[in-house]
Amino acid sequence: MNEDIKAYARLHKVKLWQVAEALGITDSALSRKMRHELEPETKRRIMKLVEKIAFEKQSAQ
């Protein structure tokens, strides 16, 4: 489930725990949510967060 999000995060070298932290939830809560296919809007929001985290990581280097 939600393999597109996992692949997108991997591509941008972002860990799912970082996404969970940005969402203000625990990594286990994110994992539970991702057991079922997420709504398209939720996926878009998470992918934007992945991009933001990747950009911030790159800017910090």
LUMLUMDREN-2810 file (N, C-alpha, C; in Angstrom, 1 decimal):
<atoms>
<atom><aa>M</aa><ch>A</ch><at>N</at><xx>0.8</xx><yy>-1.2</yy><zz>0.0</zz></atom>
<atom><aa>M</aa><ch>A</ch><at>CA</at><xx>0.0</xx><yy>0.0</yy><zz>0.0</zz></atom>
<atom><aa>M</aa><ch>A</ch><at>C</at><xx>0.9</xx><yy>1.3</yy><zz>0.0</zz></atom>
<atom><aa>N</aa><ch>A</ch><at>N</at><xx>0.4</xx><yy>2.2</yy><zz>-0.7</zz></atom>
<atom><aa>N</aa><ch>A</ch><at>CA</at><xx>1.1</xx><yy>3.5</yy><zz>-0.8</zz></atom>
<atom><aa>N</aa><ch>A</ch><at>C</at><xx>2.6</xx><yy>3.4</yy><zz>-1.2</zz></atom>
<atom><aa>E</aa><ch>A</ch><at>N</at><xx>2.9</xx><yy>2.5</yy><zz>-2.1</zz></atom>
<atom><aa>E</aa><ch>A</ch><at>CA</at><xx>4.2</xx><yy>2.3</yy><zz>-2.5</zz></atom>
<atom><aa>E</aa><ch>A</ch><at>C</at><xx>4.8</xx><yy>3.5</yy><zz>-3.2</zz></atom>
<atom><aa>D</aa><ch>A</ch><at>N</at><xx>3.8</xx><yy>4.3</yy><zz>-3.9</zz></atom>
<atom><aa>D</aa><ch>A</ch><at>CA</at><xx>4.3</xx><yy>5.5</yy><zz>-4.5</zz></atom>
<atom><aa>D</aa><ch>A</ch><at>C</at><xx>4.9</xx><yy>6.5</yy><zz>-3.6</zz></atom>
<atom><aa>I</aa><ch>A</ch><at>N</at><xx>4.3</xx><yy>6.6</yy><zz>-2.4</zz></atom>
<atom><aa>I</aa><ch>A</ch><at>CA</at><xx>4.9</xx><yy>7.5</yy><zz>-1.4</zz></atom>
<atom><aa>I</aa><ch>A</ch><at>C</at><xx>6.2</xx><yy>7.0</yy><zz>-0.9</zz></atom>
<atom><aa>K</aa><ch>A</ch><at>N</at><xx>6.3</xx><yy>5.7</yy><zz>-0.6</zz></atom>
<atom><aa>K</aa><ch>A</ch><at>CA</at><xx>7.6</xx><yy>5.2</yy><zz>-0.1</zz></atom>
<atom><aa>K</aa><ch>A</ch><at>C</at><xx>8.7</xx><yy>5.4</yy><zz>-1.2</zz></atom>
<atom><aa>A</aa><ch>A</ch><at>N</at><xx>8.4</xx><yy>5.1</yy><zz>-2.4</zz></atom>
<atom><aa>A</aa><ch>A</ch><at>CA</at><xx>9.3</xx><yy>5.3</yy><zz>-3.5</zz></atom>
<atom><aa>A</aa><ch>A</ch><at>C</at><xx>9.7</xx><yy>6.7</yy><zz>-3.7</zz></atom>
<atom><aa>Y</aa><ch>A</ch><at>N</at><xx>8.8</xx><yy>7.6</yy><zz>-3.6</zz></atom>
<atom><aa>Y</aa><ch>A</ch><at>CA</at><xx>9.1</xx><yy>9.1</yy><zz>-3.7</zz></atom>
<atom><aa>Y</aa><ch>A</ch><at>C</at><xx>10.0</xx><yy>9.5</yy><zz>-2.6</zz></atom>
<atom><aa>A</aa><ch>A</ch><at>N</at><xx>9.7</xx><yy>9.1</yy><zz>-1.4</zz></atom>
<atom><aa>A</aa><ch>A</ch><at>CA</at><xx>10.6</xx><yy>9.4</yy><zz>-0.2</zz></atom>
<atom><aa>A</aa><ch>A</ch><at>C</at><xx>12.0</xx><yy>8.9</yy><zz>-0.4</zz></atom>
<atom><aa>R</aa><ch>A</ch><at>N</at><xx>12.1</xx><yy>7.6</yy><zz>-0.9</zz></atom>
<atom><aa>R</aa><ch>A</ch><at>CA</at><xx>13.4</xx><yy>7.0</yy><zz>-1.1</zz></atom>
<atom><aa>R</aa><ch>A</ch><at>C</at><xx>14.1</xx><yy>7.7</yy><zz>-2.2</zz></atom>
<atom><aa>L</aa><ch>A</ch><at>N</at><xx>13.5</xx><yy>8.1</yy><zz>-3.3</zz></atom>
<atom><aa>L</aa><ch>A</ch><at>CA</at><xx>14.1</xx><yy>8.9</yy><zz>-4.3</zz></atom>
<atom><aa>L</aa><ch>A</ch><at>C</at><xx>14.7</xx><yy>10.2</yy><zz>-3.8</zz></atom>
<atom><aa>H</aa><ch>A</ch><at>N</at><xx>14.0</xx><yy>10.8</yy><zz>-2.9</zz></atom>
<atom><aa>H</aa><ch>A</ch><at>CA</at><xx>14.5</xx><yy>12.1</yy><zz>-2.4</zz></atom>
<atom><aa>H</aa><ch>A</ch><at>C</at><xx>15.3</xx><yy>12.0</yy><zz>-1.1</zz></atom>
<atom><aa>K</aa><ch>A</ch><at>N</at><xx>15.6</xx><yy>10.7</yy><zz>-0.8</zz></atom>
<atom><aa>K</aa><ch>A</ch><at>CA</at><xx>16.4</xx><yy>10.4</yy><zz>0.4</zz></atom>
<atom><aa>K</aa><ch>A</ch><at>C</at><xx>15.9</xx><yy>11.0</yy><zz>1.7</zz></atom>
<atom><aa>V</aa><ch>A</ch><at>N</at><xx>14.5</xx><yy>10.8</yy><zz>1.8</zz></atom>
<atom><aa>V</aa><ch>A</ch><at>CA</at><xx>13.8</xx><yy>11.3</yy><zz>3.0</zz></atom>
<atom><aa>V</aa><ch>A</ch><at>C</at><xx>13.3</xx><yy>10.0</yy><zz>3.7</zz></atom>
<atom><aa>K</aa><ch>A</ch><at>N</at><xx>13.5</xx><yy>9.9</yy><zz>5.0</zz></atom>
<atom><aa>K</aa><ch>A</ch><at>CA</at><xx>12.9</xx><yy>8.8</yy><zz>5.8</zz></atom>
<atom><aa>K</aa><ch>A</ch><at>C</at><xx>11.5</xx><yy>9.1</yy><zz>6.2</zz></atom>
<atom><aa>L</aa><ch>A</ch><at>N</at><xx>10.7</xx><yy>8.0</yy><zz>6.3</zz></atom>
<atom><aa>L</aa><ch>A</ch><at>CA</at><xx>9.3</xx><yy>8.2</yy><zz>6.7</zz></atom>
<atom><aa>L</aa><ch>A</ch><at>C</at><xx>9.1</xx><yy>8.7</yy><zz>8.1</zz></atom>
<atom><aa>W</aa><ch>A</ch><at>N</at><xx>10.1</xx><yy>8.5</yy><zz>9.0</zz></atom>
<atom><aa>W</aa><ch>A</ch><at>CA</at><xx>10.0</xx><yy>9.1</yy><zz>10.3</zz></atom>
<atom><aa>W</aa><ch>A</ch><at>C</at><xx>10.1</xx><yy>10.6</yy><zz>10.2</zz></atom>
<atom><aa>Q</aa><ch>A</ch><at>N</at><xx>10.9</xx><yy>11.1</yy><zz>9.2</zz></atom>
<atom><aa>Q</aa><ch>A</ch><at>CA</at><xx>11.0</xx><yy>12.6</yy><zz>9.0</zz></atom>
<atom><aa>Q</aa><ch>A</ch><at>C</at><xx>9.6</xx><yy>13.1</yy><zz>8.5</zz></atom>
<atom><aa>V</aa><ch>A</ch><at>N</at><xx>9.0</xx><yy>12.4</yy><zz>7.7</zz></atom>
<atom><aa>V</aa><ch>A</ch><at>CA</at><xx>7.6</xx><yy>12.8</yy><zz>7.2</zz></atom>
<atom><aa>V</aa><ch>A</ch><at>C</at><xx>6.7</xx><yy>12.8</yy><zz>8.4</zz></atom>
<atom><aa>A</aa><ch>A</ch><at>N</at><xx>6.7</xx><yy>11.8</yy><zz>9.2</zz></atom>
<atom><aa>A</aa><ch>A</ch><at>CA</at><xx>5.8</xx><yy>11.7</yy><zz>10.4</zz></atom>
<atom><aa>A</aa><ch>A</ch><at>C</at><xx>6.0</xx><yy>12.9</yy><zz>11.3</zz></atom>
<atom><aa>E</aa><ch>A</ch><at>N</at><xx>7.3</xx><yy>13.2</yy><zz>11.5</zz></atom>
<atom><aa>E</aa><ch>A</ch><at>CA</at><xx>7.6</xx><yy>14.3</yy><zz>12.4</zz></atom>
<atom><aa>E</aa><ch>A</ch><at>C</at><xx>7.1</xx><yy>15.6</yy><zz>11.8</zz></atom>
<atom><aa>A</aa><ch>A</ch><at>N</at><xx>7.2</xx><yy>15.8</yy><zz>10.5</zz></atom>
<atom><aa>A</aa><ch>A</ch><at>CA</at><xx>6.7</xx><yy>17.0</yy><zz>9.9</zz></atom>
<atom><aa>A</aa><ch>A</ch><at>C</at><xx>5.2</xx><yy>17.1</yy><zz>10.0</zz></atom>
<atom><aa>L</aa><ch>A</ch><at>N</at><xx>4.5</xx><yy>15.9</yy><zz>10.0</zz></atom>
<atom><aa>L</aa><ch>A</ch><at>CA</at><xx>3.1</xx><yy>15.9</yy><zz>10.1</zz></atom>
<atom><aa>L</aa><ch>A</ch><at>C</at><xx>2.6</xx><yy>16.1</yy><zz>11.6</zz></atom>
<atom><aa>G</aa><ch>A</ch><at>N</at><xx>3.6</xx><yy>16.0</yy><zz>12.5</zz></atom>
<atom><aa>G</aa><ch>A</ch><at>CA</at><xx>3.2</xx><yy>16.1</yy><zz>13.9</zz></atom>
<atom><aa>G</aa><ch>A</ch><at>C</at><xx>2.7</xx><yy>14.8</yy><zz>14.5</zz></atom>
<atom><aa>I</aa><ch>A</ch><at>N</at><xx>3.0</xx><yy>13.7</yy><zz>13.9</zz></atom>
<atom><aa>I</aa><ch>A</ch><at>CA</at><xx>2.6</xx><yy>12.4</yy><zz>14.4</zz></atom>
<atom><aa>I</aa><ch>A</ch><at>C</at><xx>3.8</xx><yy>11.5</yy><zz>14.6</zz></atom>
<atom><aa>T</aa><ch>A</ch><at>N</at><xx>3.6</xx><yy>10.4</yy><zz>15.3</zz></atom>
<atom><aa>T</aa><ch>A</ch><at>CA</at><xx>4.7</xx><yy>9.4</yy><zz>15.5</zz></atom>
<atom><aa>T</aa><ch>A</ch><at>C</at><xx>4.9</xx><yy>8.6</yy><zz>14.2</zz></atom>
<atom><aa>D</aa><ch>A</ch><at>N</at><xx>6.1</xx><yy>8.0</yy><zz>14.1</zz></atom>
<atom><aa>D</aa><ch>A</ch><at>CA</at><xx>6.3</xx><yy>7.2</yy><zz>12.9</zz></atom>
<atom><aa>D</aa><ch>A</ch><at>C</at><xx>5.5</xx><yy>6.0</yy><zz>12.9</zz></atom>
<atom><aa>S</aa><ch>A</ch><at>N</at><xx>5.1</xx><yy>5.4</yy><zz>14.1</zz></atom>
<atom><aa>S</aa><ch>A</ch><at>CA</at><xx>4.2</xx><yy>4.3</yy><zz>14.1</zz></atom>
<atom><aa>S</aa><ch>A</ch><at>C</at><xx>2.8</xx><yy>4.7</yy><zz>13.7</zz></atom>
<atom><aa>A</aa><ch>A</ch><at>N</at><xx>2.4</xx><yy>5.9</yy><zz>14.0</zz></atom>
<atom><aa>A</aa><ch>A</ch><at>CA</at><xx>1.1</xx><yy>6.3</yy><zz>13.6</zz></atom>
<atom><aa>A</aa><ch>A</ch><at>C</at><xx>1.0</xx><yy>6.5</yy><zz>12.0</zz></atom>
<atom><aa>L</aa><ch>A</ch><at>N</at><xx>2.1</xx><yy>7.0</yy><zz>11.5</zz></atom>
<atom><aa>L</aa><ch>A</ch><at>CA</at><xx>2.1</xx><yy>7.1</yy><zz>10.0</zz></atom>
<atom><aa>L</aa><ch>A</ch><at>C</at><xx>2.1</xx><yy>5.7</yy><zz>9.4</zz></atom>
<atom><aa>S</aa><ch>A</ch><at>N</at><xx>2.9</xx><yy>4.8</yy><zz>10.0</zz></atom>
<atom><aa>S</aa><ch>A</ch><at>CA</at><xx>2.9</xx><yy>3.4</yy><zz>9.5</zz></atom>
<atom><aa>S</aa><ch>A</ch><at>C</at><xx>1.5</xx><yy>2.8</yy><zz>9.5</zz></atom>
<atom><aa>R</aa><ch>A</ch><at>N</at><xx>0.8</xx><yy>3.0</yy><zz>10.6</zz></atom>
<atom><aa>R</aa><ch>A</ch><at>CA</at><xx>-0.6</xx><yy>2.5</yy><zz>10.7</zz></atom>
<atom><aa>R</aa><ch>A</ch><at>C</at><xx>-1.5</xx><yy>3.1</yy><zz>9.6</zz></atom>
<atom><aa>K</aa><ch>A</ch><at>N</at><xx>-1.4</xx><yy>4.4</yy><zz>9.4</zz></atom>
<atom><aa>K</aa><ch>A</ch><at>CA</at><xx>-2.2</xx><yy>5.1</yy><zz>8.4</zz></atom>
<atom><aa>K</aa><ch>A</ch><at>C</at><xx>-1.9</xx><yy>4.5</yy><zz>7.0</zz></atom>
<atom><aa>M</aa><ch>A</ch><at>N</at><xx>-0.6</xx><yy>4.2</yy><zz>6.7</zz></atom>
<atom><aa>M</aa><ch>A</ch><at>CA</at><xx>-0.2</xx><yy>3.8</yy><zz>5.4</zz></atom>
<atom><aa>M</aa><ch>A</ch><at>C</at><xx>-0.5</xx><yy>2.3</yy><zz>5.1</zz></atom>
<atom><aa>R</aa><ch>A</ch><at>N</at><xx>-1.1</xx><yy>1.6</yy><zz>6.1</zz></atom>
<atom><aa>R</aa><ch>A</ch><at>CA</at><xx>-1.5</xx><yy>0.2</yy><zz>5.9</zz></atom>
<atom><aa>R</aa><ch>A</ch><at>C</at><xx>-2.7</xx><yy>0.1</yy><zz>4.9</zz></atom>
<atom><aa>H</aa><ch>A</ch><at>N</at><xx>-3.4</xx><yy>1.3</yy><zz>4.8</zz></atom>
<atom><aa>H</aa><ch>A</ch><at>CA</at><xx>-4.5</xx><yy>1.4</yy><zz>3.9</zz></atom>
<atom><aa>H</aa><ch>A</ch><at>C</at><xx>-4.2</xx><yy>2.5</yy><zz>2.9</zz></atom>
<atom><aa>E</aa><ch>A</ch><at>N</at><xx>-4.7</xx><yy>2.3</yy><zz>1.7</zz></atom>
<atom><aa>E</aa><ch>A</ch><at>CA</at><xx>-4.5</xx><yy>3.3</yy><zz>0.6</zz></atom>
<atom><aa>E</aa><ch>A</ch><at>C</at><xx>-5.0</xx><yy>4.7</yy><zz>1.1</zz></atom>
<atom><aa>L</aa><ch>A</ch><at>N</at><xx>-4.1</xx><yy>5.7</yy><zz>1.0</zz></atom>
<atom><aa>L</aa><ch>A</ch><at>CA</at><xx>-4.5</xx><yy>7.1</yy><zz>1.4</zz></atom>
<atom><aa>L</aa><ch>A</ch><at>C</at><xx>-5.3</xx><yy>7.8</yy><zz>0.3</zz></atom>
<atom><aa>E</aa><ch>A</ch><at>N</at><xx>-6.0</xx><yy>8.8</yy><zz>0.7</zz></atom>
<atom><aa>E</aa><ch>A</ch><at>CA</at><xx>-6.7</xx><yy>9.6</yy><zz>-0.2</zz></atom>
<atom><aa>E</aa><ch>A</ch><at>C</at><xx>-5.7</xx><yy>10.4</yy><zz>-1.1</zz></atom>
<atom><aa>P</aa><ch>A</ch><at>N</at><xx>-6.1</xx><yy>10.6</yy><zz>-2.3</zz></atom>
<atom><aa>P</aa><ch>A</ch><at>CA</at><xx>-5.2</xx><yy>11.4</yy><zz>-3.2</zz></atom>
<atom><aa>P</aa><ch>A</ch><at>C</at><xx>-4.7</xx><yy>12.7</yy><zz>-2.7</zz></atom>
<atom><aa>E</aa><ch>A</ch><at>N</at><xx>-5.6</xx><yy>13.4</yy><zz>-2.0</zz></atom>
<atom><aa>E</aa><ch>A</ch><at>CA</at><xx>-5.2</xx><yy>14.7</yy><zz>-1.4</zz></atom>
<atom><aa>E</aa><ch>A</ch><at>C</at><xx>-4.1</xx><yy>14.5</yy><zz>-0.3</zz></atom>
<atom><aa>T</aa><ch>A</ch><at>N</at><xx>-4.3</xx><yy>13.5</yy><zz>0.5</zz></atom>
<atom><aa>T</aa><ch>A</ch><at>CA</at><xx>-3.3</xx><yy>13.2</yy><zz>1.6</zz></atom>
<atom><aa>T</aa><ch>A</ch><at>C</at><xx>-2.0</xx><yy>12.8</yy><zz>1.0</zz></atom>
<atom><aa>K</aa><ch>A</ch><at>N</at><xx>-2.0</xx><yy>12.1</yy><zz>-0.1</zz></atom>
<atom><aa>K</aa><ch>A</ch><at>CA</at><xx>-0.8</xx><yy>11.7</yy><zz>-0.8</zz></atom>
<atom><aa>K</aa><ch>A</ch><at>C</at><xx>-0.1</xx><yy>12.9</yy><zz>-1.3</zz></atom>
<atom><aa>R</aa><ch>A</ch><at>N</at><xx>-0.8</xx><yy>13.8</yy><zz>-1.9</zz></atom>
<atom><aa>R</aa><ch>A</ch><at>CA</at><xx>-0.2</xx><yy>15.0</yy><zz>-2.5</zz></atom>
<atom><aa>R</aa><ch>A</ch><at>C</at><xx>0.4</xx><yy>15.8</yy><zz>-1.4</zz></atom>
<atom><aa>R</aa><ch>A</ch><at>N</at><xx>-0.2</xx><yy>15.9</yy><zz>-0.2</zz></atom>
<atom><aa>R</aa><ch>A</ch><at>CA</at><xx>0.3</xx><yy>16.7</yy><zz>0.9</zz></atom>
<atom><aa>R</aa><ch>A</ch><at>C</at><xx>1.6</xx><yy>16.0</yy><zz>1.4</zz></atom>
<atom><aa>I</aa><ch>A</ch><at>N</at><xx>1.6</xx><yy>14.7</yy><zz>1.5</zz></atom>
<atom><aa>I</aa><ch>A</ch><at>CA</at><xx>2.8</xx><yy>14.0</yy><zz>2.0</zz></atom>
<atom><aa>I</aa><ch>A</ch><at>C</at><xx>3.9</xx><yy>14.2</yy><zz>1.0</zz></atom>
<atom><aa>M</aa><ch>A</ch><at>N</at><xx>3.6</xx><yy>14.1</yy><zz>-0.3</zz></atom>
<atom><aa>M</aa><ch>A</ch><at>CA</at><xx>4.7</xx><yy>14.3</yy><zz>-1.3</zz></atom>
<atom><aa>M</aa><ch>A</ch><at>C</at><xx>5.3</xx><yy>15.7</yy><zz>-1.3</zz></atom>
<atom><aa>K</aa><ch>A</ch><at>N</at><xx>4.4</xx><yy>16.7</yy><zz>-1.0</zz></atom>
<atom><aa>K</aa><ch>A</ch><at>CA</at><xx>5.0</xx><yy>18.0</yy><zz>-0.9</zz></atom>
<atom><aa>K</aa><ch>A</ch><at>C</at><xx>5.8</xx><yy>18.2</yy><zz>0.3</zz></atom>
<atom><aa>L</aa><ch>A</ch><at>N</at><xx>5.5</xx><yy>17.5</yy><zz>1.4</zz></atom>
<atom><aa>L</aa><ch>A</ch><at>CA</at><xx>6.3</xx><yy>17.5</yy><zz>2.6</zz></atom>
<atom><aa>L</aa><ch>A</ch><at>C</at><xx>7.7</xx><yy>16.8</yy><zz>2.3</zz></atom>
<atom><aa>V</aa><ch>A</ch><at>N</at><xx>7.6</xx><yy>15.7</yy><zz>1.6</zz></atom>
<atom><aa>V</aa><ch>A</ch><at>CA</at><xx>8.9</xx><yy>15.0</yy><zz>1.2</zz></atom>
<atom><aa>V</aa><ch>A</ch><at>C</at><xx>9.8</xx><yy>16.0</yy><zz>0.4</zz></atom>
<atom><aa>E</aa><ch>A</ch><at>N</at><xx>9.2</xx><yy>16.7</yy><zz>-0.5</zz></atom>
<atom><aa>E</aa><ch>A</ch><at>CA</at><xx>10.0</xx><yy>17.7</yy><zz>-1.3</zz></atom>
<atom><aa>E</aa><ch>A</ch><at>C</at><xx>10.6</xx><yy>18.8</yy><zz>-0.4</zz></atom>
<atom><aa>K</aa><ch>A</ch><at>N</at><xx>9.8</xx><yy>19.3</yy><zz>0.6</zz></atom>
<atom><aa>K</aa><ch>A</ch><at>CA</at><xx>10.2</xx><yy>20.3</yy><zz>1.5</zz></atom>
<atom><aa>K</aa><ch>A</ch><at>C</at><xx>11.3</xx><yy>19.8</yy><zz>2.4</zz></atom>
<atom><aa>I</aa><ch>A</ch><at>N</at><xx>11.2</xx><yy>18.6</yy><zz>2.9</zz></atom>
<atom><aa>I</aa><ch>A</ch><at>CA</at><xx>12.2</xx><yy>18.1</yy><zz>3.8</zz></atom>
<atom><aa>I</aa><ch>A</ch><at>C</at><xx>13.5</xx><yy>17.9</yy><zz>3.0</zz></atom>
<atom><aa>A</aa><ch>A</ch><at>N</at><xx>13.4</xx><yy>17.3</yy><zz>1.7</zz></atom>
<atom><aa>A</aa><ch>A</ch><at>CA</at><xx>14.6</xx><yy>17.1</yy><zz>0.9</zz></atom>
<atom><aa>A</aa><ch>A</ch><at>C</at><xx>15.3</xx><yy>18.5</yy><zz>0.6</zz></atom>
<atom><aa>F</aa><ch>A</ch><at>N</at><xx>14.5</xx><yy>19.5</yy><zz>0.3</zz></atom>
<atom><aa>F</aa><ch>A</ch><at>CA</at><xx>15.1</xx><yy>20.8</yy><zz>0.0</zz></atom>
<atom><aa>F</aa><ch>A</ch><at>C</at><xx>15.8</xx><yy>21.4</yy><zz>1.2</zz></atom>
<atom><aa>E</aa><ch>A</ch><at>N</at><xx>15.2</xx><yy>21.2</yy><zz>2.4</zz></atom>
<atom><aa>E</aa><ch>A</ch><at>CA</at><xx>15.8</xx><yy>21.7</yy><zz>3.6</zz></atom>
<atom><aa>E</aa><ch>A</ch><at>C</at><xx>17.1</xx><yy>21.0</yy><zz>4.0</zz></atom>
<atom><aa>K</aa><ch>A</ch><at>N</at><xx>17.1</xx><yy>19.7</yy><zz>3.7</zz></atom>
<atom><aa>K</aa><ch>A</ch><at>CA</at><xx>18.3</xx><yy>18.9</yy><zz>4.0</zz></atom>
<atom><aa>K</aa><ch>A</ch><at>C</at><xx>19.4</xx><yy>19.3</yy><zz>3.0</zz></atom>
<atom><aa>Q</aa><ch>A</ch><at>N</at><xx>19.1</xx><yy>19.6</yy><zz>1.8</zz></atom>
<atom><aa>Q</aa><ch>A</ch><at>CA</at><xx>20.1</xx><yy>20.0</yy><zz>0.8</zz></atom>
<atom><aa>Q</aa><ch>A</ch><at>C</at><xx>20.6</xx><yy>21.4</yy><zz>1.1</zz></atom>
<atom><aa>S</aa><ch>A</ch><at>N</at><xx>19.7</xx><yy>22.3</yy><zz>1.6</zz></atom>
<atom><aa>S</aa><ch>A</ch><at>CA</at><xx>20.1</xx><yy>23.6</yy><zz>1.9</zz></atom>
<atom><aa>S</aa><ch>A</ch><at>C</at><xx>21.0</xx><yy>23.7</yy><zz>3.1</zz></atom>
<atom><aa>A</aa><ch>A</ch><at>N</at><xx>20.9</xx><yy>22.7</yy><zz>4.0</zz></atom>
<atom><aa>A</aa><ch>A</ch><at>CA</at><xx>21.7</xx><yy>22.7</yy><zz>5.2</zz></atom>
<atom><aa>A</aa><ch>A</ch><at>C</at><xx>23.1</xx><yy>22.2</yy><zz>5.0</zz></atom>
<atom><aa>Q</aa><ch>A</ch><at>N</at><xx>23.3</xx><yy>21.6</yy><zz>3.8</zz></atom>
<atom><aa>Q</aa><ch>A</ch><at>CA</at><xx>24.7</xx><yy>21.1</yy><zz>3.6</zz></atom>
<atom><aa>Q</aa><ch>A</ch><at>C</at><xx>25.6</xx><yy>22.1</yy><zz>3.0</zz></atom>
</atoms>
